Amino acid sequence: MKKTSSAVTAGLLSLLFAASPGHAQTKKPAVSESMQGHIFKPAVLEPTEAHVRQLKVPAGFTVTKFAENLGKPRMLAVAPDGTVYVTSREAGTVTMLKDKNKDGKADETKVVAQKENMHGIALKDGKAYLITVNDVYTADLNKDGTLGSLKEIMTGLPEGGQHNNRTLAFGPDGKLYISVGSTCNACEETTDLNGTMLQADADGKNRRIFAKGLRNTIGFGWHPQTYAMYGFDHGIDWLGDEEAKEEFNRLEDGADYGWPYVYENGKANKADEPKGMSWEEYAKKAKNPVLLYRAHAAPLGLAFYTGSQFPKEYNGDAFVTMHGSWNRKEAVGYNVVRVKFQNGQPTQIDDFLTGFLLNGNKAQFGRPCGIAQHPDGSLLISDDENGVIYRVAYTGKK
């Protein structure tokens, strides 16, 4: 065991909102809300072979280690030739991984770029696109898989505060999309760029706000048949063990998804009052999520499946890594889920990869983070707790 678990009751959190003189003139009553919050972080265990063997996936699937001893691997991208790239925000690196003999395990590992707080990565037209907290860079993909020199194409992104894990991806329209999380749990931001999804040209120019009211949508992508954009947003902490649930949103140009004033399907966050309107009025103009998942599970990576290795019914479904909770009494997350689509529409969320939680959910040996599809049709999943990249493949053998 690497560290011990802790369970700390945060106690009764009272939100008392006495009316200011301005509020008194409009005869708004005082508001009193209370709830109980918890902190619980499962103990951390080593990713031993015995632990890996007890991971659970649907019949016919297997889970193996693609690479290990990688420190704190975060976001993943895979080139058409199978070269894998993984970022580490902690180390500020991009590491190249190659499986030269195609046995499902990386046999070459090399750091190919470095920049403080490197996190999001996307590949397009022979180039890598990388993002730190404030800046976006591009670099050529060399023939040997290494990266050329980094060239800055965007700067001036706001400070990260509580959520500095920037991610980026290219849409079917060729535009670059950038997720900019909020600086806080719930607050009135000092810049309109925080809590948004941005859109820009591939060269970083013509940046604008595409959607807002998003607390922290790290994982997002486009359905391969409908081209609709979806993202998994983090719910607000400290509203209780079962609130606020994680939100699977259909992301649309100009839409407001409610943060910090309303959450889930229009519930009021009484700690933050919208200006010039009631919570009910704000809820009417905010766009509701299409699906909800358990509160505090912490969705991170998202990838739509387009390969031919998995059974046909998996095509067009989204796979999402749940990093795992800390802000509740009983641990949830620490898994990978499958968002099922039917006729191009999301219908339900099911467990896909589980078993990282052990000892009655009091310990864990992995926190799923990044996810990407390999050209062979397998899924690669990073664990930024123990430095492993897992490979989920379908063999058809039960």
N, C-alpha and C positions, 0 to 999 in steps of 0.2 A: 504494500500500500504506500502511495507516495505522500498522501496527506490525509488528515482526518476530516470527517464531516462536521458541519456545524448546523445547529438549528436554533435560531434566535427569533423570539417573538417580538416583532416590532411594536406590539401593543396596540391599544385603541388609538387610531388616528382620527382626530376630530377636525372637521372642516367647518369653521364658523365664519360666516360672512355677514358682518354687521353692515348695515346700509351707510354709505357715505352721505354727507349733506346733499350732494347732487342726486343720489338715489332716493333720499328722503322726499325730495320735491316731487318725484314721480310715484311716490307711495309704494315703492317696492319693499316687500317685507324682508326681514332677516331670514337667512337660510341656514339650517343646521343639518349637517350630514355626518355620519360616522361609520367607520368600517374597521376591520381588523386586518392588518397586514403581517406577513411572515417572511422571514429569510431562511432558506434552507439550501445548502449546497452539498450535494452528495459527495462522499469520500471518493478519491480518485484511485483506481486500480490500474495495474499494468495491462496492456493489450496482449496477454499471453496467447499462445496457440489454443489452449483449452478454452479461454474466453471467446476467442474468435469462432471456434467450432460451434458454440452454443447460440450464435446469432441466428435469428429467425427470419426467413424469407419465404415467399410462396413456393409450393412444390415445383421442382424442376429448376430452381435457381440455386446458385452457389455464391458464397462470399469468401474472398481471399484477399490477402495483402498484395497490393500492386507495388507499394513502396513504403518505407518506414524510416525512422530516424531523421525526419525532416523539420524538426523544431515545432513551429506553430503554423502549419500550412493552412491557407485560407481559400482564396478563389481559384478556380480551375478553368483552363481553356485547352482545347485539343486541336492541333492542326490537321489538315486532311491526310497527311502521311502518318498520323498517329503520334507525333511528338506532343508530349504533354507539358503544359506550363502551369506552375503553381506559384501564387504570391504568398508572401509573409509580411503582414503589416509590422509585426514586432521587429523582424530583422531588416525590413525594407528591401526585400529581394524578390526577384523572379527566378525560379529554378526550372531548368529544362530536364525532363525525364524521358528516356527512350527505352523501349522494349525491343531490342534489336533482334532477338531470336523468337519473338512473338509467342512467348510462353505465359503471358499474362502477368509478368513481373518486370519492373524497370531494372535494366542492367547498366544504365548510364545516368548519372546525376551531375548537373553542372549549373552553377549560378551564372545567369546570363545578363542580369541587369540589377541595378541597385539605386534606390531613391528612398529617402525617409518617408515612412507611412504609406508605402506602396500597397495597394489593396485590390481594386477592381482590374479586370483584364478582359479584353475582347480581341479577336482576330478577324481581319477582313482584308481581302485582296493583297495578300503577301505582307501585311503589316500587323504589328501588335499595337494595341491601344491600351494605355495604362493610366491609372488615376491615383493620385494621392489625396490628401484632404483638400488642398487648394488648387491643384493643377492637373491638367491632362497632357499626356505625352504620347508620341508615336515612335515606333522604331521598325526598321525593315527586318523581315525574317530572312536570315541568311540561309544558303543552301544546306549548311550543316545543322540548322536548327537554332543556332545562336542568334542573338539580336544585335542589330546595328546600334549606333549611338542614339540616345533619347533626344527627341526634339519636342519642345513645348508647343502645344497648339491651343491651349486654353489656360488662363490663369484667372485669379480673382474669385474663385469659389469661396464661400464663407467658411469660417471656422466651424469645426465639427462639434465641439462641446461634448455632450453625452453620446452623440452618434456620429463618429468620424469615419465610419466604414463605407466609403464611397464605392459605388459600383457603376458599370456602364455596359451598354450593349447596342448593337445595330439592329434597327427595325427593318421590316420588309421594304420600307420606303427609302432605305439607304441613309436615313438620318441616325445620328448618334444620340442615345438617350442616357441620361445621367441621374442617378438617384442621390438626392441630398437630404440626409436625415435631419431631424430636429436637434437643437442644442440641448434639449431638456426633456423631462418626462412629459410635462404638459405646461405650456406657457404661451404668452403672446410674444412671438419672435421679434427680434430687433431688425431682421432683414427678411424681405419677402422670398429670398431664395431657399431658406431653410424649410424643411418639411414639404419638399416638392419633388416632382419628376421634371427634369429639364430636357429640352430638345435642342440640338445644334446640327449644323452641317458636318460632314465627315472631317473637314479641315478645322473644326472648332469654332467657326464663325456663325453669326446669326443665332446666338444662344437666346432661348426664351423659356418661360415657364410653360410646360405642357399640362401639368395637373398639380393640384395643391391639396393641403389637408391630409398629408401622408406623414405619419410620425417617423417611420423608418422602413422603407420598402427596399430591402437589400436584394431580394430575389425577384426578378421579373423576366418576362419573355412573351413571345407571340405564338398563338396557336397555329400549327403548321397548315391547317386547312382553311380556317376562317380568317387568319391573320389578325384576329382581335388580340389586344395587348392585355396581359394579366400580371398582377403582382401581389405578393403576400406581405401585408403591413403588420407591424408590431403594435399590439394593443397597449394602452396606458397601464403603467404599474401603480400599485398602492390603491387600487379600487376594490381589493379583495381577492381571495384565492381563485374565484371563478370569473372575475371580470378584470380587465376588458379582454374579450376573446380576440384571437388573431384573425385578421380580416383578409380574405381572398377577394381581391377587387378586379373588376374589369376597368382598366385604365383608359380614360377617354380624354381627348383634347378639350381643355377648358373646364374640366370637372373639378369639384371640391369634395374631398372625401371626409370632411368633418373635423379632423383633428385641429385644435385640442378641445373643441367645444362639445362635439357629440361623437359617440362611438357606437360600434355594433350597428344595430338597425335604428339609429336615432336617439339613443339614450343620452341624457344630459350629463356632462362632466361638470358638476356643480362648483368645482374649484376654479373654473375659467369661464367667464361670462362673455358671450359675443357682444360686440359693440353695436348699439342701435337696433337690436332685435332680441327677442327671447330665444331660449334654446329650442323651443318648438318651431319657431320660424326658421331658425338656422337649419334644423333637421330637414325641413321641407326642401331646402335648396341644396343640401348635401346629398351625395350619391351613396347609397347603401352598398355594402359588400354583397357578393353573390353567394359566398359560403363563409362559414365561421369555423374556427378550430379552437381547441382548448387554450384557455388563457395562460400566458407566460411561457408557452412552449418555444418561442423565439425562432420563427422561420428565417432562414438565411439564403441558401442557394436554391435555385429553381431551374429545371431543365425540362423542356417538352421532348417526349420520346418520338424519334423519327426513324429509328433503325429497323432492321429486319431480323435481328437475333431473337428478340422477345416475341412471345405469341402475338398474333395479329390484334387481339383486343387491347393491347397496350399502346398501340399507335395513336398519337395525338393526346395522350394523357400527360399530365405534368407530374414530375417528381420533385419533392421539396424536402430539404434538410431541416430538421427541427433541432436547434442547438441545445435546448434544454433550459428548464426553469431555474430560477433562484428566488423569485418573489412569490412563493407560496409554500404551504406546509408540506404538501405531498408533491414529489417531483413528477413533472410531465415533460414530454419531448424526448430528447436524446434518441431520436429515431429518424427515419425517412418515411414520408407519407406519399401516397399516390392520389392525385386529384383526378378522378374519373370524368371523362367527357362523353356525352352521348349526343349525336347529331350536332356536334360542334359546340355544345353547351356544357359547362361544368355541373355535375350532378351530386357528387359526394366525395368525401375524403376518407381514405382507408389507410391503415398501417401497411407498410411495405417491408421495411427493414427495422427490426426491433431486437432487443436483447442487450443493449449497452448498459441498461440499468440492472444492477444485481443486488443481492442481499436485501430483498424486500424493498427495492427502490431507494435504499440508503447509500448505495455506492454506484459508480459508473466507471467504464473504461474507455469511453469515447463520446465526443461531442461533434456530431456531424455538422459540416460547415459548407464547403464548396461542393458543387456537383456538375458533371459534364458528361456528355455522351462520347464514347470512343468510336472511331470509324468502324470497328468490328461489331458494334451494336451493344457492347457492354456499357455499364454506368460506372464512373469513377467518383468516389466520395471522399473528401478530405476530413480528417479529424484534427482539429487544431489544439486539442488537449494533449494527445500522445504522439503526434508527429507521423500519423499513418495516412496513407491513401488506400482505400478499399476498392476492390473491383467486384461488381455484382454482374454475373453472367448467367445466361440461360443455357442449360445443357439438355433439358428435357428428361433428365434422369431423376426419378423420385426416390 
